[in-house]
Amino acid sequence: MIRLLCAALLAAALSACSSSGNMSMKNQTETSVAQMMHPGTTSQIQVQNMLGAPQQKSFTAAGTEIWIYNYERLRPHAVSFIPGVRMFGRVRKGYQKSLTVLFDEAGMVQKYAMTETDLSVKTGLYK
């Protein structure tokens, strides 16, 4: 009986976690990105082969292309598991990774920036 209860609680806790964005960014770090991105030598095609299609594409005033990759992982805060408390709002904590890549006119990586930030998403009375 205790095993069944533990399994049910574990399943509920795991199902409450969520992730979104480009899954290839999940395990990327500043170090791993630095090993694969080489300004002046890494092309758009190589970046797309390594990371897939970007979530966003835009252009600078000079006409060079910018690609943005994002990954977000959120999990419920402990307060979410207190019976009856969830009806007043939710608190989820996690992190977001973002990679911005600037290409030159020839389609080669000119610059890139990788950031990882902590997130806290609050709804209802917790705002």
All heavy atoms as an XYZ file, in Angstrom:
974
protein
N       0.816     -1.190      0.000
C       0.000      0.000      0.000
C       0.867      1.265      0.000
O       0.580      2.210     -0.696
C      -0.925     -0.045      1.223
C      -1.826      1.145      1.356
S      -3.005      1.156      0.011
C      -4.046      2.449      0.535
N       1.924      1.227      0.815
C       2.820      2.378      0.883
C       3.532      2.580     -0.452
O       3.702      3.710     -0.906
C       3.826      2.217      2.040
C       3.084      2.305      3.372
C       4.918      3.265      1.960
C       3.948      2.089      4.571
N       3.900      1.485     -1.111
C       4.547      1.594     -2.428
C       3.622      2.265     -3.435
O       4.059      3.087     -4.229
C       4.946      0.218     -2.946
C       6.184     -0.326     -2.315
C       6.567     -1.608     -2.997
N       7.812     -2.105     -2.468
C       8.353     -3.231     -2.817
N       7.744     -4.010     -3.700
N       9.491     -3.610     -2.312
N       2.356      1.906     -3.413
C       1.386      2.482     -4.337
C       1.227      3.976     -4.082
O       1.196      4.778     -5.023
C       0.037      1.763     -4.206
C      -1.068      2.234     -5.136
C      -0.664      2.009     -6.585
C      -2.353      1.497     -4.831
N       1.153      4.354     -2.803
C       1.034      5.772     -2.447
C       2.270      6.544     -2.882
O       2.162      7.630     -3.462
C       0.812      5.921     -0.939
C       0.670      7.349     -0.422
C      -0.530      8.032     -1.064
C       0.535      7.349      1.083
N       3.459      5.991     -2.644
C       4.705      6.652     -3.069
C       4.768      6.784     -4.587
O       5.179      7.820     -5.108
C       5.914      5.878     -2.562
S       6.162      6.023     -0.785
N       4.367      5.752     -5.291
C       4.366      5.798     -6.759
C       3.396      6.853     -7.265
O       3.697      7.588     -8.217
C       4.009      4.428     -7.329
N       2.234      6.961     -6.653
C       1.246      7.969     -7.061
C       1.768      9.377     -6.800
O       1.607     10.269     -7.641
C      -0.072      7.737     -6.332
N       2.393      9.598     -5.649
C       2.956     10.915     -5.343
C       4.095     11.271     -6.290
O       4.202     12.403     -6.744
C       3.438     10.961     -3.896
C       2.351     11.012     -2.828
C       2.973     10.901     -1.437
C       1.532     12.271     -2.944
N       4.937     10.309     -6.600
C       6.037     10.544     -7.532
C       5.504     10.873     -8.924
O       5.979     11.796     -9.578
C       6.969      9.332     -7.591
C       8.166      9.456     -8.532
C       9.072     10.600     -8.091
C       8.933      8.155     -8.574
N       4.510     10.149     -9.374
C       3.918     10.410    -10.687
C       3.290     11.798    -10.737
O       3.424     12.520    -11.726
C       2.877      9.346    -11.016
N       2.616     12.203     -9.667
C       2.007     13.535     -9.621
C       3.079     14.621     -9.644
O       2.935     15.631    -10.339
C       1.144     13.669     -8.377
N       4.152     14.414     -8.916
C       5.226     15.412     -8.877
C       5.914     15.538    -10.228
O       6.200     16.634    -10.691
C       6.240     15.046     -7.795
N       6.179     14.416    -10.878
C       6.857     14.451    -12.173
C       5.974     15.020    -13.270
O       6.447     15.687    -14.174
C       7.351     13.057    -12.553
C       8.492     12.515    -11.708
C       8.824     11.087    -12.123
C       9.720     13.395    -11.805
N       4.686     14.761    -13.201
C       3.796     15.266    -14.243
C       3.604     16.766    -14.137
O       3.195     17.408    -15.086
C       2.441     14.557    -14.168
O       1.766     14.918    -12.969
N       3.910     17.340    -13.004
C       3.744     18.769    -12.822
C       4.906     19.568    -13.409
O       4.799     20.761    -13.577
C       3.594     19.078    -11.337
N       6.023     18.940    -13.702
C       7.161     19.617    -14.316
C       6.849     19.868    -15.784
O       6.170     19.085    -16.418
C       8.420     18.771    -14.208
S       8.994     18.520    -12.539
N       7.361     20.977    -16.288
C       7.136     21.251    -17.699
C       8.388     21.861    -18.307
O       9.154     22.539    -17.635
C       5.949     22.201    -17.879
O       6.235     23.463    -17.326
N       8.572     21.591    -19.571
C       9.665     22.202    -20.306
C       9.134     22.619    -21.662
O       8.191     22.036    -22.180
C      10.847     21.242    -20.444
O      10.463     20.086    -21.122
N       9.747     23.650    -22.217
C       9.324     24.120    -23.531
C      10.527     24.704    -24.255
O      11.546     25.000    -23.653
C       8.219     25.180    -23.393
O       8.715     26.317    -22.722
N      10.378     24.860    -25.541
C      11.442     25.427    -26.346
C      12.189     24.363    -27.124
O      11.696     23.264    -27.342
N      13.382     24.702    -27.509
C      14.222     23.830    -28.317
C      14.912     22.821    -27.407
O      15.787     23.173    -26.618
C      15.243     24.685    -29.071
C      16.043     23.905    -30.055
O      16.531     22.829    -29.747
N      16.189     24.445    -31.250
N      14.533     21.551    -27.514
C      15.070     20.511    -26.640
C      16.578     20.306    -26.821
O      17.240     19.811    -25.922
C      14.330     19.191    -26.857
C      12.863     19.240    -26.437
S      12.609     19.799    -24.751
C      13.142     18.358    -23.849
N      17.139     20.703    -27.955
C      18.589     20.569    -28.132
C      19.349     21.548    -27.232
O      20.536     21.375    -26.995
C      18.980     20.775    -29.591
O      18.701     22.091    -30.002
N      18.654     22.544    -26.694
C      19.285     23.504    -25.777
C      19.304     22.994    -24.338
O      19.984     23.560    -23.494
C      18.536     24.847    -25.822
C      18.733     25.624    -27.101
S      20.421     26.182    -27.298
C      20.572     27.291    -25.907
N      18.579     21.929    -24.059
C      18.430     21.423    -22.691
C      19.770     21.213    -21.993
O      19.950     21.631    -20.848
C      17.641     20.121    -22.718
C      17.445     19.498    -21.362
C      16.631     18.227    -21.468
C      16.432     17.598    -20.106
N      15.621     16.379    -20.196
N      20.713     20.581    -22.645
C      21.994     20.253    -22.020
C      23.130     21.194    -22.404
O      24.281     20.939    -22.056
C      22.381     18.806    -22.356
C      21.388     17.824    -21.788
O      20.925     17.975    -20.661
N      21.021     16.826    -22.570
N      22.815     22.270    -23.124
C      23.862     23.200    -23.549
C      24.287     24.105    -22.398
O      23.483     24.498    -21.563
C      23.392     24.053    -24.721
C      23.048     23.284    -25.967
C      24.222     22.504    -26.537
O      25.381     22.868    -26.377
N      23.917     21.414    -27.214
N      25.556     24.419    -22.365
C      26.128     25.361    -21.407
C      26.952     26.373    -22.194
O      27.183     26.194    -23.402
C      27.039     24.641    -20.395
O      28.142     24.064    -21.122
C      26.289     23.564    -19.631
N      27.436     27.392    -21.517
C      28.300     28.361    -22.200
C      29.539     27.671    -22.766
O      29.995     27.992    -23.862
C      28.700     29.481    -21.240
C      27.564     30.436    -20.946
C      28.015     31.629    -20.118
O      29.091     32.197    -20.414
O      27.280     31.990    -19.193
N      30.059     26.697    -22.025
C      31.250     25.965    -22.477
C      30.955     25.125    -23.714
O      31.727     25.143    -24.677
C      31.780     25.063    -21.343
O      32.041     25.874    -20.197
C      33.041     24.341    -21.761
N      29.843     24.394    -23.707
C      29.530     23.544    -24.863
C      29.223     24.379    -26.102
O      29.593     24.000    -27.213
C      28.365     22.598    -24.540
O      27.162     23.310    -24.359
N      28.583     25.516    -25.915
C      28.298     26.396    -27.055
C      29.610     26.968    -27.597
O      29.804     27.043    -28.813
C      27.306     27.516    -26.656
C      27.197     28.568    -27.738
C      25.931     26.920    -26.366
N      30.528     27.340    -26.704
C      31.822     27.879    -27.146
C      32.612     26.849    -27.939
O      33.372     27.205    -28.840
C      32.634     28.351    -25.944
N      32.427     25.563    -27.641
C      33.134     24.517    -28.374
C      32.550     24.295    -29.763
O      33.248     23.842    -30.662
C      33.099     23.212    -27.578
C      33.941     23.269    -26.330
C      33.775     22.035    -25.450
O      32.903     21.202    -25.669
N      34.613     21.936    -24.436
N      31.262     24.611    -29.948
C      30.661     24.380    -31.268
C      30.527     25.630    -32.123
O      30.404     25.533    -33.333
C      29.312     23.676    -31.129
C      28.181     24.521    -30.616
S      26.606     23.672    -30.774
C      26.388     23.109    -29.122
N      30.556     26.815    -31.539
C      30.416     28.068    -32.286
C      31.769     28.745    -32.416
O      32.408     29.071    -31.411
C      29.480     29.035    -31.552
C      28.096     28.560    -31.361
S      27.113     28.958    -32.786
C      25.595     28.239    -32.242
N      32.204     28.952    -33.645
C      33.479     29.603    -33.892
C      33.238     30.774    -34.842
O      32.993     30.559    -36.036
C      34.484     28.619    -34.479
C      34.689     27.415    -33.607
N      35.411     27.470    -32.441
C      34.238     26.147    -33.717
C      35.409     26.280    -31.878
N      34.704     25.460    -32.625
N      33.277     32.011    -34.321
C      33.043     33.170    -35.180
C      33.941     33.150    -36.421
O      35.141     32.878    -36.336
C      33.368     34.360    -34.266
C      33.048     33.846    -32.898
C      33.495     32.401    -32.926
N      33.314     33.384    -37.549
C      34.034     33.409    -38.817
C      34.176     32.066    -39.498
O      34.513     32.009    -40.679
N      33.930     30.954    -38.792
C      34.092     29.637    -39.416
C      32.842     28.756    -39.342
O      32.683     27.868    -40.160
C      35.264     28.859    -38.792
O      35.032     28.705    -37.388
C      36.584     29.591    -38.991
N      31.953     28.981    -38.366
C      30.738     28.172    -38.250
C      29.631     28.823    -39.077
O      29.343     30.007    -38.926
C      30.286     28.046    -36.775
O      31.366     27.555    -35.994
C      29.105     27.103    -36.639
N      29.004     28.033    -39.956
C      27.985     28.566    -40.863
C      26.565     28.377    -40.297
O      26.357     27.622    -39.346
C      28.068     27.866    -42.218
O      27.644     26.522    -42.091
N      25.606     29.049    -40.932
C      24.200     28.898    -40.555
C      23.764     27.439    -40.677
O      23.040     26.936    -39.826
C      23.307     29.775    -41.442
C      23.359     31.231    -41.117
C      22.466     32.056    -42.037
O      22.230     31.684    -43.183
N      22.000     33.182    -41.530
N      24.187     26.781    -41.726
C      23.810     25.378    -41.942
C      24.346     24.502    -40.819
O      23.640     23.634    -40.306
C      24.302     24.888    -43.324
C      23.550     25.632    -44.428
C      24.150     23.384    -43.465
C      24.097     25.424    -45.813
N      25.580     24.752    -40.394
C      26.148     23.976    -39.295
C      25.392     24.225    -37.984
O      25.126     23.290    -37.232
C      27.634     24.325    -39.115
C      28.513     23.815    -40.238
C      29.927     24.347    -40.137
O      30.148     25.539    -39.909
N      30.904     23.452    -40.299
N      25.038     25.473    -37.728
C      24.272     25.792    -36.518
C      22.926     25.091    -36.554
O      22.492     24.482    -35.574
C      24.093     27.324    -36.351
C      23.142     27.643    -35.205
C      25.444     27.994    -36.130
N      22.261     25.129    -37.703
C      20.959     24.464    -37.814
C      21.094     22.947    -37.675
O      20.240     22.310    -37.078
C      20.276     24.819    -39.130
C      18.850     24.317    -39.170
C      18.007     25.029    -40.198
O      18.446     25.970    -40.843
N      16.782     24.592    -40.337
N      22.156     22.364    -38.202
C      22.382     20.922    -38.037
C      22.624     20.547    -36.579
O      22.215     19.481    -36.131
C      23.551     20.452    -38.897
C      23.211     20.419    -40.369
O      22.045     20.387    -40.757
N      24.229     20.456    -41.205
N      23.285     21.427    -35.818
C      23.593     21.151    -34.413
C      22.403     21.397    -33.497
O      22.168     20.633    -32.561
C      24.774     22.013    -33.946
C      26.098     21.616    -34.563
S      27.482     22.591    -33.932
C      27.320     24.128    -34.822
N      21.646     22.467    -33.754
C      20.603     22.894    -32.820
C      19.183     22.869    -33.388
O      18.228     23.102    -32.658
C      20.905     24.315    -32.315
C      22.219     24.490    -31.572
C      22.473     25.955    -31.270
C      22.218     23.666    -30.294
N      19.051     22.613    -34.664
C      17.725     22.635    -35.277
C      17.325     24.048    -35.658
O      18.126     24.983    -35.597
N      16.075     24.199    -36.039
C      15.569     25.509    -36.445
C      15.418     26.415    -35.221
O      15.003     25.965    -34.160
C      14.230     25.359    -37.150
N      15.757     27.696    -35.363
C      15.604     28.615    -34.230
C      14.136     28.949    -33.978
O      13.299     28.846    -34.878
C      16.377     29.853    -34.688
C      16.305     29.808    -36.176
C      16.299     28.362    -36.547
N      13.832     29.376    -32.744
C      12.467     29.807    -32.435
C      12.156     31.152    -33.072
O      11.027     31.433    -33.408
C      12.245     29.925    -30.917
C      11.928     28.642    -30.223
C      13.197     27.855    -29.891
O      14.310     28.337    -30.029
N      13.019     26.624    -29.490
N      13.181     31.987    -33.216
C      12.984     33.319    -33.788
C      14.113     33.649    -34.750
O      15.260     33.265    -34.521
C      12.977     34.386    -32.691
C      11.872     34.255    -31.690
C      12.023     35.290    -30.586
O      12.631     36.341    -30.759
N      11.473     34.990    -29.427
N      13.748     34.371    -35.800
C      14.739     34.921    -36.726
C      14.406     36.388    -36.911
O      13.237     36.754    -37.022
C      14.664     34.246    -38.098
C      15.207     32.860    -38.158
C      15.169     32.349    -39.600
C      15.674     30.927    -39.707
N      15.684     30.466    -41.118
N      15.437     37.230    -36.941
C      15.230     38.651    -37.211
C      16.458     39.195    -37.921
O      17.408     38.461    -38.171
C      14.948     39.420    -35.915
O      16.044     39.320    -35.042
N      16.420     40.483    -38.230
C      17.511     41.114    -38.959
C      17.923     42.405    -38.267
O      17.093     43.093    -37.678
C      17.091     41.432    -40.404
C      16.797     40.209    -41.215
C      15.515     39.695    -41.277
C      17.819     39.560    -41.898
C      15.245     38.551    -42.013
C      17.545     38.420    -42.635
C      16.263     37.915    -42.695
N      19.199     42.731    -38.364
C      19.688     44.014    -37.855
C      19.400     45.083    -38.900
O      18.991     44.778    -40.025
C      21.203     43.965    -37.587
O      21.878     43.791    -38.847
C      21.567     42.862    -36.623
N      19.652     46.341    -38.546
C      19.464     47.445    -39.497
C      20.389     47.290    -40.701
O      20.049     47.707    -41.814
C      19.718     48.780    -38.804
N      21.540     46.646    -40.491
C      22.496     46.434    -41.585
C      22.115     45.238    -42.455
O      22.745     44.995    -43.477
C      23.895     46.241    -41.022
N      21.104     44.473    -42.034
C      20.646     43.347    -42.835
C      21.216     41.999    -42.451
O      20.936     40.997    -43.105
N      22.032     41.941    -41.391
C      22.552     40.647    -40.959
C      21.482     39.906    -40.156
O      20.623     40.505    -39.534
C      23.837     40.805    -40.121
O      23.561     41.655    -39.015
C      24.955     41.387    -40.946
N      21.558     38.590    -40.178
C      20.513     37.755    -39.584
C      20.831     37.399    -38.130
O      21.976     37.167    -37.770
C      20.358     36.475    -40.419
C      19.036     35.805    -40.240
C      18.753     34.764    -41.326
O      19.488     34.704    -42.332
O      17.789     34.022    -41.146
N      19.777     37.346    -37.310
C      19.885     36.963    -35.902
C      18.975     35.766    -35.665
O      17.797     35.793    -36.031
C      19.454     38.114    -34.968
C      20.324     39.346    -35.186
C      19.501     37.660    -33.509
C      19.818     40.580    -34.468
N      19.514     34.721    -35.058
C      18.717     33.543    -34.675
C      18.692     33.458    -33.161
O      19.713     33.664    -32.499
C      19.340     32.264    -35.224
C      19.227     32.099    -36.709
C      18.768     32.993    -37.617
C      19.609     30.939    -37.448
N      18.849     32.473    -38.887
C      19.349     31.208    -38.807
C      20.144     29.717    -37.099
C      19.607     30.282    -39.816
C      20.408     28.799    -38.095
C      20.129     29.075    -39.449
N      17.530     33.085    -32.619
C      17.377     32.947    -31.167
C      16.826     31.570    -30.840
O      15.824     31.138    -31.411
C      16.465     34.047    -30.598
C      17.067     35.423    -30.878
C      16.241     33.834    -29.094
C      16.189     36.584    -30.484
N      17.517     30.889    -29.927
C      17.106     29.576    -29.420
C      16.777     29.722    -27.934
O      17.522     30.374    -27.199
C      18.240     28.556    -29.561
C      18.590     28.206    -30.978
C      19.527     28.934    -31.690
C      17.975     27.133    -31.608
C      19.854     28.607    -32.991
C      18.298     26.792    -32.907
C      19.235     27.533    -33.596
O      19.556     27.198    -34.882
N      15.679     29.104    -27.491
C      15.283     29.154    -26.087
C      14.926     27.774    -25.575
O      14.431     26.931    -26.322
C      14.059     30.061    -25.896
C      14.380     31.513    -26.116
O      15.283     32.048    -25.510
N      13.643     32.148    -27.007
N      15.147     27.570    -24.282
C      14.696     26.372    -23.584
C      14.317     26.792    -22.167
O      15.031     27.568    -21.526
C      15.795     25.311    -23.520
C      15.400     24.108    -22.696
C      14.541     23.159    -23.212
C      15.848     23.951    -21.392
C      14.147     22.064    -22.455
C      15.475     22.867    -20.635
C      14.618     21.927    -21.168
O      14.224     20.855    -20.404
N      13.178     26.304    -21.703
C      12.688     26.668    -20.378
C      12.238     25.421    -19.627
O      11.583     24.549    -20.202
C      11.499     27.615    -20.561
C      10.926     28.171    -19.307
C       9.814     29.150    -19.625
O      10.117     30.288    -20.033
O       8.641     28.757    -19.481
N      12.598     25.348    -18.369
C      12.219     24.220    -17.512
C      11.618     24.783    -16.230
O      12.261     25.572    -15.534
C      13.452     23.379    -17.187
C      13.213     22.272    -16.216
C      12.634     21.082    -16.906
N      12.597     19.973    -15.960
C      11.816     18.943    -16.089
N      11.040     18.849    -17.135
N      11.822     17.995    -15.202
N      10.374     24.403    -15.927
C       9.688     24.862    -14.724
C       9.177     23.673    -13.933
O       8.745     22.677    -14.505
C       8.505     25.767    -15.086
C       8.861     27.128    -15.679
C       7.611     27.817    -16.205
C       9.547     27.995    -14.646
N       9.201     23.801    -12.626
C       8.657     22.766    -11.745
C       7.866     23.464    -10.647
O       8.174     24.602    -10.284
C       9.772     21.905    -11.173
C      10.708     22.647    -10.285
C      11.961     21.852     -9.938
N      12.857     22.600     -9.101
C      13.551     23.665     -9.450
N      13.457     24.137    -10.667
N      14.345     24.267     -8.595
N       6.883     22.798    -10.103
C       6.074     23.444     -9.059
C       6.880     23.640     -7.776
O       7.727     22.816     -7.431
C       4.918     22.478     -8.846
C       5.375     21.181     -9.379
C       6.397     21.463    -10.429
N       6.620     24.724     -7.116
C       7.222     24.997     -5.818
C       6.524     24.128     -4.767
O       5.385     23.699     -4.958
C       7.059     26.479     -5.487
C       7.821     26.921     -4.284
N       7.273     26.916     -3.039
C       9.093     27.379     -4.150
C       8.167     27.350     -2.171
N       9.279     27.643     -2.826
N       7.165     23.867     -3.665
C       6.621     22.990     -2.620
C       5.246     23.440     -2.136
O       4.395     22.614     -1.792
C       7.593     22.916     -1.448
N       4.982     24.744     -2.143
C       3.686     25.246     -1.678
C       2.541     24.709     -2.541
O       1.410     24.584     -2.077
C       3.688     26.803     -1.630
C       3.641     27.400     -3.023
C       2.533     27.319     -0.791
N       2.832     24.328     -3.771
C       1.798     23.812     -4.680
C       1.261     22.460     -4.236
O       0.208     22.035     -4.702
C       2.350     23.690     -6.095
O       2.753     24.947     -6.565
N       1.973     21.764     -3.362
C       1.554     20.435     -2.940
C       0.777     20.431     -1.623
O       0.372     19.389     -1.141
C       2.766     19.500     -2.849
C       3.411     19.278     -4.181
C       4.600     19.910     -4.499
C       2.812     18.464     -5.131
C       5.181     19.722     -5.744
C       3.391     18.271     -6.375
C       4.577     18.895     -6.678
N       0.553     21.619     -1.055
C      -0.238     21.703      0.170
C      -1.712     21.638     -0.218
O      -2.175     22.439     -1.036
C       0.063     23.005      0.933
C       1.543     23.058      1.321
C      -0.831     23.115      2.173
C       1.979     24.385      1.890
N      -2.469     20.679      0.319
C      -3.879     20.530     -0.058
C      -4.667     21.833      0.123
O      -4.563     22.498      1.142
C      -4.392     19.445      0.890
C      -3.173     18.677      1.280
C      -2.060     19.684      1.307
N      -5.407     22.197     -0.899
C      -6.258     23.378     -0.861
C      -5.585     24.681     -1.225
O      -6.244     25.657     -1.551
N      -4.274     24.731     -1.174
C      -3.548     25.970     -1.442
C      -3.522     26.296     -2.929
O      -3.575     27.457     -3.320
C      -2.115     25.889     -0.867
C      -1.276     27.072     -1.305
C      -2.173     25.796      0.642
N      -3.521     25.276     -3.764
C      -3.397     25.486     -5.215
C      -4.556     26.297     -5.786
O      -4.403     26.971     -6.798
C      -3.291     24.140     -5.917
C      -2.858     24.278     -7.352
C      -2.504     22.950     -7.925
N      -1.958     23.149     -9.237
C      -1.446     22.209     -9.957
N      -1.393     20.993     -9.500
N      -0.966     22.458    -11.151
N      -5.703     26.277     -5.149
C      -6.842     27.032     -5.689
C      -6.627     28.546     -5.576
O      -7.313     29.318     -6.215
C      -8.144     26.615     -5.008
C      -8.277     26.989     -3.581
S      -9.846     26.367     -2.972
C      -9.581     26.507     -1.235
N      -5.641     28.984     -4.778
C      -5.361     30.407     -4.630
C      -4.292     30.905     -5.597
O      -4.033     32.094     -5.675
C      -4.933     30.712     -3.194
C      -6.005     30.420     -2.194
C      -5.886     29.343     -1.332
C      -7.152     31.204     -2.132
C      -6.876     29.072     -0.409
C      -8.148     30.932     -1.214
C      -8.012     29.860     -0.346
N      -3.663     30.005     -6.304
C      -2.633     30.376     -7.261
C      -1.556     29.308     -7.321
O      -1.631     28.297     -6.631
N      -0.584     29.561     -8.189
C       0.511     28.610     -8.371
C       1.839     29.341     -8.319
O       1.946     30.504     -8.696
C       0.382     27.914     -9.719
C      -0.814     27.014     -9.822
C      -0.968     26.446    -11.203
N       0.181     25.591    -11.538
C       0.332     25.003    -12.701
N      -0.556     25.167    -13.662
N       1.374     24.246    -12.942
N       2.845     28.614     -7.876
C       4.217     29.108     -7.898
C       5.052     28.032     -8.574
O       5.041     26.881     -8.156
C       4.759     29.372     -6.472
C       6.207     29.837     -6.545
C       3.903     30.393     -5.749
N       5.724     28.419     -9.661
C       6.613     27.493    -10.354
C       7.981     28.141    -10.470
O       8.089     29.331    -10.711
C       6.062     27.145    -11.732
C       4.746     26.396    -11.637
C       4.215     25.965    -12.971
N       3.954     27.127    -13.808
C       3.927     27.096    -15.136
N       4.153     25.970    -15.785
N       3.693     28.171    -15.823
N       9.007     27.343    -10.271
C      10.379     27.839    -10.335
C      11.173     26.987    -11.318
O      10.853     25.831    -11.534
C      11.016     27.807     -8.960
C      10.331     28.751     -7.991
C      11.129     28.919     -6.737
C      10.447     29.906     -5.828
N      10.999     31.217     -5.888
N      12.188     27.584    -11.880
C      13.015     26.856    -12.826
C      14.059     27.762    -13.437
O      14.541     28.696    -12.813
N      14.365     27.485    -14.698
C      15.392     28.262    -15.383
C      15.071     28.365    -16.871
O      14.276     27.610    -17.409
C      16.777     27.643    -15.185
C      16.931     26.252    -15.764
C      17.386     26.066    -17.065
C      16.607     25.127    -15.015
C      17.519     24.799    -17.599
C      16.743     23.854    -15.532
C      17.195     23.695    -16.826
O      17.319     22.440    -17.361
N      15.712     29.317    -17.505
C      15.578     29.518    -18.947
C      16.974     29.676    -19.532
O      17.819     30.380    -18.977
C      14.760     30.767    -19.253
C      14.645     31.040    -20.747
C      13.903     32.322    -21.040
O      14.048     33.308    -20.335
N      13.101     32.299    -22.071
N      17.192     29.010    -20.656
C      18.440     29.167    -21.408
C      18.092     29.867    -22.712
O      17.082     29.555    -23.340
C      19.058     27.808    -21.724
C      19.541     27.069    -20.513
C      20.153     25.740    -20.910
C      20.629     24.986    -19.698
N      21.344     23.760    -20.085
N      18.943     30.782    -23.110
C      18.730     31.501    -24.355
C      20.060     31.656    -25.084
O      21.069     32.015    -24.481
C      18.127     32.875    -24.070
O      17.883     33.566    -25.273
N      20.031     31.358    -26.373
C      21.209     31.513    -27.224
C      20.832     32.431    -28.383
O      19.880     32.155    -29.112
C      21.681     30.160    -27.766
C      22.814     30.194    -28.787
C      24.088     30.759    -28.179
C      23.054     28.811    -29.362
N      21.562     33.520    -28.515
C      21.370     34.460    -29.611
C      22.607     34.400    -30.499
O      23.726     34.533    -30.002
C      21.168     35.890    -29.082
O      20.056     35.895    -28.185
C      20.909     36.874    -30.217
N      22.378     34.186    -31.796
C      23.488     34.051    -32.742
C      23.333     35.116    -33.828
O      22.289     35.218    -34.462
C      23.514     32.647    -33.400
C      24.740     32.504    -34.285
C      23.473     31.554    -32.347
N      24.377     35.900    -34.029
C      24.417     36.927    -35.067
C      25.301     36.422    -36.196
O      26.451     36.026    -35.969
C      24.973     38.238    -34.510
C      25.205     39.371    -35.505
C      23.868     39.877    -36.046
C      25.972     40.505    -34.848
N      24.751     36.422    -37.406
C      25.495     35.964    -38.582
C      25.929     37.161    -39.418
O      25.239     38.180    -39.471
C      24.623     35.041    -39.444
C      24.253     33.762    -38.751
C      23.034     33.634    -38.099
C      25.120     32.679    -38.745
C      22.695     32.460    -37.459
C      24.786     31.502    -38.108
C      23.569     31.390    -37.459
N      27.066     37.033    -40.107
C      27.501     38.089    -41.019
C      26.812     37.930    -42.376
O      25.982     37.035    -42.556
C      29.033     38.116    -41.140
C      29.620     36.833    -41.723
O      28.887     36.057    -42.368
O      30.837     36.614    -41.537
N      27.158     38.775    -43.307
C      26.512     38.766    -44.627
C      26.750     37.462    -45.385
O      25.951     37.075    -46.234
C      27.007     39.949    -45.482
C      26.657     41.311    -44.940
C      27.597     41.774    -43.816
O      28.704     41.211    -43.636
O      27.198     42.697    -43.095
N      27.839     36.773    -45.086
C      28.164     35.512    -45.759
C      27.499     34.308    -45.088
O      27.678     33.175    -45.522
C      29.680     35.323    -45.777
N      26.721     34.538    -44.009
C      26.047     33.437    -43.327
C      26.922     32.704    -42.329
O      26.638     31.574    -41.954
N      27.993     33.352    -41.881
C      28.884     32.759    -40.888
C      28.618     33.404    -39.529
O      28.235     34.574    -39.456
C      30.344     32.982    -41.280
C      30.693     32.466    -42.673
S      30.393     30.716    -42.891
C      31.893     30.055    -42.261
N      28.840     32.649    -38.456
C      28.651     33.188    -37.111
C      29.599     34.372    -36.922
O      30.798     34.263    -37.148
C      28.928     32.117    -36.029
C      28.926     32.729    -34.639
C      27.913     30.994    -36.114
N      29.012     35.503    -36.533
C      29.819     36.680    -36.238
C      30.008     36.803    -34.723
O      31.112     36.991    -34.246
C      29.139     37.934    -36.785
C      29.948     39.190    -36.596
C      29.264     40.399    -37.217
O      28.153     40.320    -37.722
N      29.924     41.534    -37.167
N      28.901     36.679    -33.971
C      28.915     36.724    -32.513
C      27.802     35.828    -31.994
O      26.842     35.535    -32.707
C      28.630     38.141    -31.993
C      29.649     39.181    -32.308
C      29.197     40.509    -31.712
C      30.127     41.634    -32.112
N      29.688     42.910    -31.552
N      27.905     35.455    -30.725
C      26.823     34.716    -30.078
C      26.845     35.044    -28.595
O      27.866     35.482    -28.044
C      26.952     33.208    -30.307
C      28.175     32.598    -29.695
C      28.164     32.133    -28.390
C      29.357     32.516    -30.416
C      29.304     31.592    -27.829
C      30.489     31.976    -29.863
C      30.455     31.520    -28.563
O      31.586     30.989    -28.001
N      25.695     34.856    -27.947
C      25.592     35.075    -26.502
C      24.676     34.008    -25.921
O      23.560     33.802    -26.399
C      25.043     36.460    -26.206
N      25.177     33.328    -24.890
C      24.405     32.295    -24.201
C      24.127     32.793    -22.786
O      25.045     33.259    -22.100
C      25.222     30.998    -24.154
C      24.678     29.923    -23.281
S      23.444     28.963    -24.130
C      23.044     27.782    -22.855
N      22.861     32.731    -22.376
C      22.510     33.128    -21.016
C      21.649     32.052    -20.379
O      20.912     31.340    -21.063
C      21.725     34.454    -20.986
O      20.541     34.324    -21.760
C      22.558     35.602    -21.521
N      21.773     31.931    -19.068
C      20.914     31.045    -18.289
C      20.434     31.849    -17.090
O      21.246     32.373    -16.333
C      21.653     29.795    -17.845
C      20.747     28.812    -17.148
C      21.397     27.461    -16.885
O      22.437     27.164    -17.493
O      20.843     26.717    -16.075
N      19.122     31.963    -16.944
C      18.556     32.751    -15.857
C      17.555     31.923    -15.062
O      16.897     31.037    -15.613
C      17.840     34.007    -16.398
O      16.862     33.619    -17.358
C      18.808     34.957    -17.057
N      17.450     32.222    -13.775
C      16.463     31.581    -12.932
C      15.112     32.229    -13.177
O      15.020     33.437    -13.422
C      16.833     31.728    -11.453
C      18.077     30.940    -11.094
O      18.317     29.882    -11.726
O      18.805     31.357    -10.179
N      14.054     31.416    -13.123
C      12.696     31.917    -13.335
C      11.840     31.634    -12.115
O      12.016     30.617    -11.440
C      12.036     31.212    -14.526
C      12.577     31.471    -15.910
C      11.823     30.614    -16.923
C      12.428     32.922    -16.273
N      10.881     32.501    -11.871
C       9.868     32.279    -10.861
C       8.560     32.799    -11.457
O       8.439     33.991    -11.738
C      10.207     33.028     -9.578
O       9.204     32.804     -8.611
N       7.611     31.902    -11.680
C       6.326     32.251    -12.274
C       5.252     32.108    -11.209
O       5.069     31.022    -10.653
C       6.002     31.367    -13.495
C       4.672     31.731    -14.093
C       7.115     31.462    -14.531
N       4.556     33.211    -10.919
C       3.538     33.201     -9.880
C       2.205     33.624    -10.459
O       2.146     34.561    -11.269
C       3.930     34.149     -8.753
C       5.244     33.778     -8.084
C       5.655     34.776     -7.039
C       6.990     34.376     -6.435
N       7.412     35.309     -5.394
N       1.137     32.943    -10.041
C      -0.216     33.280    -10.487
C      -1.121     33.432     -9.274
O      -0.784     33.014     -8.167
C      -0.786     32.211    -11.433
O      -0.882     30.977    -10.723
C       0.071     32.034    -12.668
N      -2.292     34.016     -9.496
C      -3.276     34.151     -8.431
C      -2.819     35.080     -7.320
O      -2.239     36.125     -7.568
N      -3.063     34.676     -6.088
C      -2.719     35.506     -4.920
C      -1.224     35.610     -4.674
O      -0.777     36.445     -3.899
C      -3.400     34.960     -3.669
C      -4.928     34.988     -3.670
C      -5.469     34.369     -2.391
C      -5.431     36.417     -3.812
N      -0.429     34.790     -5.323
C       1.014     34.799     -5.102
C       1.740     35.888     -5.882
O       2.922     36.078     -5.692
C       1.626     33.436     -5.443
C       1.078     32.339     -4.584
C       0.255     31.357     -5.129
C       1.360     32.294     -3.231
C      -0.259     30.362     -4.331
C       0.852     31.286     -2.438
C       0.040     30.323     -2.996
O      -0.473     29.340     -2.213
N       1.040     36.586     -6.769
C       1.682     37.637     -7.587
C       2.144     38.774     -6.719
O       1.624     39.182     -5.783
C       0.722     38.163     -8.636
C       0.617     37.246     -9.807
C      -0.194     37.918    -10.877
C      -0.188     37.103    -12.134
N      -0.924     37.731    -13.184
